[in-house]
Amino acid sequence: MNTEEAIQVEKIADTTHEIFALIKQRYSPRTFKNAPIKEAHLHQLFEAARWAASSNNLQPWRFIYAEKGSEAYTKLVSCLSDFNQSWATNAPVLMLAAYQEKTPSGQENFHGLHDLGLCLGNMTLQAQYQNIGMHHMAGVDWKKAHKLFKVPAGFHVATAIALGYYGGALEELPEDLQKEESKKRARMPQKDFAFKHTWKEI
Ligand SMILES: Cc1cc2nc3c(=O)[nH]c(=O)nc-3n(C[C@H](O)[C@H](O)[C@H](O)COP(=O)(O)O)c2cc1C
């Protein structure tokens, strides 16, 4: 079966209320089209990240990205957990996402991780607009990543990310992950996290 004939996955959220189509369509793929990401598209992703809000406009986010075939890509793969290594090499681009831990006055930037997340939200939706799937990964050995990529003191690698155009073939994944990839996306109901007036025990 070639890529054109292969089963492609769509995981449109079954929303309770109508929302922006890109949010409905987004999911975290483990299979990607076998094609590099165009450089102009990568710049658009970083541009979307660039214009995110951040506490005091500190813009604490930093990224290291690597294209498949490069030495940096191989190094990045070696920082991933065994589970993530089992699928993330399907991605044409891998990335480390880091944030600066201190403010310019040397105080702890308590909101640094928040701002990194917000900027990655921007990037993820921009990616969706360009038919690029982003799969965020906590399963990364950040100590190894700091060492291999000479991340300076004061910065912390929070996650790794696999990116690529949607359209990979399901068959590229081991059987258990094929099932996972085809599963319906599910979420807790709004009443369990959006509380009016008082905190509610659920
Ligand atoms: C911060 C973060 C860390 C994650 N870490 C991993 C990971 O290490 N490996 C993995 O396969 N998926 C990881 N995921 C993906 C989540 O499992 C996924 O977003 C969640 O199951 C919801 O699925 P959806 O994104 O397709 O809606 C991570 C997601 C986020 C946001």
The ligand as an SDF file (V2000), in Angstrom:
LIG
                    3D

 31 33  0  0  0  0  0  0  0  0999 V2000
    2.9080   19.0210   27.7720 C   0  0  0  0  0  0  0  0  0  0  0  0
    2.4940   17.7800   27.0310 C   0  0  0  0  0  0  0  0  0  0  0  0
    3.2400   16.6230   27.1580 C   0  0  0  0  0  0  0  0  0  0  0  0
    2.9070   15.4720   26.4180 C   0  0  0  0  0  0  0  0  0  0  0  0
    3.7460   14.3940   26.4620 N   0  0  0  0  0  0  0  0  0  0  0  0
    3.5530   13.3600   25.6210 C   0  0  0  0  0  0  0  0  0  0  0  0
    4.5380   12.3390   25.4960 C   0  0  0  0  0  0  0  0  0  0  0  0
    5.5980   12.3630   26.1230 O   0  0  0  0  0  0  0  0  0  0  0  0
    4.2750   11.3330   24.6220 N   0  0  0  0  0  0  0  0  0  0  0  0
    3.1360   11.2730   23.8730 C   0  0  0  0  0  0  0  0  0  0  0  0
    2.9930   10.3300   23.0870 O   0  0  0  0  0  0  0  0  0  0  0  0
    2.1930   12.2330   23.9590 N   0  0  0  0  0  0  0  0  0  0  0  0
    2.3690   13.2930   24.7920 C   0  0  0  0  0  0  0  0  0  0  0  0
    1.4650   14.3280   24.8440 N   0  0  0  0  0  0  0  0  0  0  0  0
    0.2420   14.2940   24.0230 C   0  0  0  0  0  0  0  0  0  0  0  0
   -1.0100   14.0910   24.8860 C   0  0  0  0  0  0  0  0  0  0  0  0
   -1.0820   12.7620   25.3100 O   0  0  0  0  0  0  0  0  0  0  0  0
   -2.2510   14.5210   24.0510 C   0  0  0  0  0  0  0  0  0  0  0  0
   -2.2040   15.9050   23.8200 O   0  0  0  0  0  0  0  0  0  0  0  0
   -3.5630   14.1780   24.7850 C   0  0  0  0  0  0  0  0  0  0  0  0
   -3.7120   12.7860   24.9130 O   0  0  0  0  0  0  0  0  0  0  0  0
   -4.7720   14.7270   24.0540 C   0  0  0  0  0  0  0  0  0  0  0  0
   -4.7910   14.2620   22.7310 O   0  0  0  0  0  0  0  0  0  0  0  0
   -4.9240   15.2830   21.4970 P   0  0  0  0  0  0  0  0  0  0  0  0
   -3.7710   16.2740   21.6200 O   0  0  0  0  0  0  0  0  0  0  0  0
   -4.7920   14.4310   20.2720 O   0  0  0  0  0  0  0  0  0  0  0  0
   -6.2370   15.9520   21.6190 O   0  0  0  0  0  0  0  0  0  0  0  0
    1.7550   15.4730   25.5840 C   0  0  0  0  0  0  0  0  0  0  0  0
    0.9940   16.6360   25.4890 C   0  0  0  0  0  0  0  0  0  0  0  0
    1.3450   17.7840   26.1790 C   0  0  0  0  0  0  0  0  0  0  0  0
    0.5370   19.0420   25.9870 C   0  0  0  0  0  0  0  0  0  0  0  0
  1  2  1  0
  2  3  1  0
  2 30  2  0
  3  4  2  0
  4  5  1  0
  4 28  1  0
  5  6  2  0
  6  7  1  0
  6 13  1  0
  7  8  2  0
  7  9  1  0
  9 10  1  0
 10 11  2  0
 10 12  1  0
 12 13  2  0
 13 14  1  0
 14 15  1  0
 14 28  1  0
 15 16  1  0
 16 17  1  0
 16 18  1  0
 18 19  1  0
 18 20  1  0
 20 21  1  0
 20 22  1  0
 22 23  1  0
 23 24  1  0
 24 25  2  0
 24 26  1  0
 24 27  1  0
 28 29  2  0
 29 30  1  0
 30 31  1  0
M  END
$$$$
